[in-house]
Amino acid sequence: MRITTTLAIAVGLAALAACNNSAQENKADNIEANAENTADMIEANGANAAENIEANAQNAASEVREAGENKADAARNAADADGNNADN
C-alpha cells in the first residue's frame, strides 16, 4: 500500500510540475520521481525480506522445541514401559 501511495503522489506531483515547466525540467522531475520510487521499492523489499527471515526463524525454533518435547516424551514413555520411572 505504501508503494501505491508513493506512486500516486509521484504521478500527482509530476502532473502539477508539468503545468509550467520546460521539457528539460519535466525530464529532471521524472528522473527524480523514478529514483524516489526505486528507493522506496528497495526499502519495501528489505522490510519484506526481514519479515520473512524472522518468520522462518520463528518456525524453525518452534520445530526444534517440538522435536525436543517429542523426544523427551518418548524417553519418559520408554521409562514407564520398562518400570524405570521415578514414580515407582
Backbone as CSV, one residue per row, in Angstrom:
resi,resn,N_x,N_y,N_z,CA_x,CA_y,CA_z,C_x,C_y,C_z
1,MET,0.827,-1.176,0.000,0.000,0.000,0.000,0.881,1.254,0.000
2,ARG,2.001,1.184,0.712,2.911,2.327,0.767,3.438,2.660,-0.614
3,ILE,3.724,1.626,-1.381,4.257,1.832,-2.724,3.203,2.474,-3.610
4,THR,1.968,2.005,-3.508,0.871,2.555,-4.305,0.669,4.020,-3.975
5,THR,0.699,4.345,-2.688,0.541,5.737,-2.268,1.677,6.591,-2.815
6,THR,2.885,6.080,-2.721,4.048,6.822,-3.217,3.937,7.064,-4.718
7,LEU,3.531,6.035,-5.440,3.382,6.199,-6.889,2.301,7.223,-7.224
8,ALA,1.192,7.181,-6.489,0.108,8.133,-6.742,0.571,9.560,-6.472
9,ILE,1.304,9.744,-5.404,1.822,11.076,-5.071,2.803,11.533,-6.146
10,ALA,3.677,10.630,-6.569,4.663,10.982,-7.590,3.989,11.384,-8.898
11,VAL,2.965,10.647,-9.284,2.237,10.973,-10.519,1.548,12.321,-10.380
12,GLY,0.945,12.546,-9.206,0.280,13.829,-8.975,1.253,14.994,-9.017
13,LEU,2.402,14.820,-8.378,3.410,15.882,-8.388,3.947,16.117,-9.797
14,ALA,4.136,15.046,-10.521,4.626,15.186,-11.893,3.603,15.942,-12.750
15,ALA,2.323,15.656,-12.538,1.282,16.353,-13.300,1.256,17.837,-12.957
16,LEU,1.378,18.141,-11.660,1.412,19.549,-11.258,2.655,20.244,-11.796
17,ALA,3.758,19.559,-11.742,5.004,20.143,-12.207,4.975,20.388,-13.716
18,ALA,4.256,19.589,-14.434,4.217,19.682,-15.897,3.487,20.930,-16.377
19,CYS,2.697,21.525,-15.525,1.893,22.673,-15.945,2.735,23.837,-16.455
20,ASN,3.763,24.212,-15.736,4.518,25.426,-16.076,5.996,25.182,-16.300
21,ASN,6.414,23.967,-16.489,7.838,23.678,-16.614,8.229,23.390,-18.055
22,SER,9.509,23.570,-18.299,10.056,23.253,-19.617,10.192,21.738,-19.744
23,ALA,10.466,21.310,-20.953,10.650,19.873,-21.191,11.831,19.354,-20.384
24,GLN,12.894,20.138,-20.287,14.079,19.724,-19.534,13.756,19.595,-18.051
25,GLU,12.969,20.538,-17.526,12.575,20.485,-16.117,11.672,19.275,-15.860
26,ASN,10.766,18.990,-16.774,9.904,17.810,-16.648,10.718,16.530,-16.648
27,LYS,11.719,16.477,-17.519,12.598,15.310,-17.580,13.321,15.123,-16.247
28,ALA,13.838,16.216,-15.697,14.534,16.157,-14.411,13.584,15.710,-13.302
29,ASP,12.363,16.218,-13.308,11.376,15.824,-12.295,11.044,14.333,-12.400
30,ASN,10.926,13.843,-13.625,10.642,12.416,-13.823,11.796,11.543,-13.344
31,ILE,13.014,11.979,-13.612,14.191,11.237,-13.145,14.185,11.167,-11.629
32,GLU,13.907,12.307,-11.004,13.877,12.355,-9.542,12.757,11.475,-8.984
33,ALA,11.590,11.512,-9.584,10.462,10.695,-9.128,10.761,9.212,-9.296
34,ASN,11.375,8.845,-10.409,11.734,7.440,-10.631,12.750,6.963,-9.605
35,ALA,13.719,7.808,-9.300,14.720,7.445,-8.299,14.067,7.269,-6.929
36,GLU,13.158,8.146,-6.581,12.447,8.054,-5.299,11.615,6.772,-5.234
37,ASN,10.939,6.456,-6.324,10.146,5.224,-6.365,11.023,3.986,-6.245
38,THR,12.162,4.004,-6.907,13.097,2.880,-6.816,13.613,2.720,-5.396
39,ALA,13.964,3.837,-4.764,14.442,3.793,-3.380,13.367,3.245,-2.450
40,ASP,12.125,3.669,-2.643,11.018,3.160,-1.822,10.832,1.656,-2.019
41,MET,10.977,1.198,-3.261,10.852,-0.234,-3.545,11.951,-1.019,-2.842
42,ILE,13.162,-0.502,-2.865,14.285,-1.174,-2.206,14.009,-1.290,-0.717
43,GLU,13.530,-0.220,-0.112,13.199,-0.251,1.318,12.091,-1.244,1.617
44,ALA,11.061,-1.257,0.788,9.952,-2.181,0.996,10.408,-3.628,0.847
45,ASN,11.246,-3.894,-0.150,11.765,-5.251,-0.339,12.621,-5.681,0.844
46,GLY,13.412,-4.762,1.360,14.229,-5.060,2.536,13.369,-5.383,3.747
47,ALA,12.316,-4.611,3.950,11.409,-4.859,5.071,10.719,-6.209,4.916
48,ASN,10.297,-6.527,3.694,9.647,-7.818,3.457,10.614,-8.970,3.701
49,ALA,11.847,-8.815,3.254,12.843,-9.865,3.454,13.103,-10.073,4.938
50,ALA,13.200,-8.980,5.688,13.440,-9.092,7.128,12.275,-9.804,7.818
51,GLU,11.058,-9.472,7.411,9.886,-10.133,7.992,9.890,-11.626,7.674
52,ASN,10.253,-11.971,6.446,10.295,-13.380,6.055,11.366,-14.142,6.825
53,ILE,12.519,-13.513,7.008,13.600,-14.161,7.764,13.162,-14.392,9.206
54,GLU,12.538,-13.392,9.792,12.070,-13.529,11.176,11.032,-14.644,11.289
55,ALA,10.088,-14.683,10.363,9.064,-15.727,10.396,9.683,-17.107,10.237
56,ASN,10.646,-17.235,9.335,11.316,-18.528,9.132,12.087,-18.948,10.378
57,ALA,12.736,-17.990,11.033,13.483,-18.300,12.253,12.532,-18.750,13.360
58,GLN,11.401,-18.087,13.482,10.424,-18.482,14.499,9.872,-19.882,14.218
59,ASN,9.615,-20.176,12.964,9.123,-21.513,12.601,10.165,-22.576,12.911
60,ALA,11.417,-22.297,12.585,12.486,-23.260,12.850,12.638,-23.485,14.350
61,ALA,12.566,-22.412,15.134,12.679,-22.546,16.586,11.521,-23.377,17.140
62,SER,10.332,-23.174,16.634,9.174,-23.955,17.077,9.353,-25.431,16.747
63,GLU,9.885,-25.706,15.566,10.113,-27.094,15.170,11.143,-27.761,16.087
64,VAL,12.193,-27.037,16.453,13.216,-27.580,17.351,12.606,-27.861,18.720
65,ARG,11.813,-26.912,19.224,11.161,-27.126,20.526,10.252,-28.359,20.489
66,GLU,9.450,-28.452,19.436,8.515,-29.573,19.313,9.257,-30.897,19.225
67,ALA,10.334,-30.937,18.457,11.120,-32.164,18.340,11.716,-32.545,19.691
68,GLY,12.191,-31.553,20.441,12.735,-31.827,21.765,11.679,-32.363,22.716
69,GLU,10.498,-31.773,22.675,9.398,-32.259,23.514,9.023,-33.689,23.144
70,ASN,8.976,-33.974,21.845,8.624,-35.322,21.395,9.661,-36.352,21.855
71,LYS,10.951,-36.006,21.766,12.000,-36.925,22.209,11.936,-37.130,23.724
72,ALA,11.681,-36.060,24.459,11.563,-36.180,25.914,10.369,-37.053,26.284
73,ASP,9.243,-36.847,25.605,8.061,-37.681,25.864,8.353,-39.149,25.555
74,ALA,9.063,-39.409,24.451,9.394,-40.784,24.085,10.288,-41.416,25.150
75,ALA,11.247,-40.635,25.669,12.131,-41.155,26.714,11.334,-41.459,27.985
76,ARG,10.402,-40.583,28.343,9.564,-40.817,29.521,8.683,-42.055,29.331
77,ASN,8.116,-42.172,28.144,7.240,-43.320,27.867,8.032,-44.629,27.900
78,ALA,9.260,-44.606,27.398,10.098,-45.803,27.440,10.436,-46.163,28.867
79,ALA,10.695,-45.167,29.699,10.999,-45.428,31.111,9.770,-45.993,31.803
80,ASP,8.603,-45.505,31.485,7.368,-46.026,32.085,7.123,-47.470,31.669
81,ALA,7.423,-47.790,30.405,7.155,-49.111,29.885,8.041,-50.177,30.528
82,ASP,9.286,-49.829,30.877,10.175,-50.846,31.465,10.227,-50.760,32.995
83,GLY,9.389,-49.892,33.566,9.294,-49.828,35.012,10.349,-48.982,35.674
84,ASN,11.125,-48.222,34.902,12.208,-47.413,35.463,11.799,-45.958,35.604
85,ASN,10.606,-45.707,36.078,10.235,-44.302,36.239,10.404,-43.890,37.698
86,ALA,10.391,-42.636,37.944,10.640,-42.110,39.292,9.442,-42.327,40.224
87,ASP,8.291,-42.634,39.666,7.086,-42.803,40.494,7.030,-44.161,41.169
88,ASN,7.810,-45.139,40.735,7.761,-46.496,41.310,8.600,-46.616,42.542
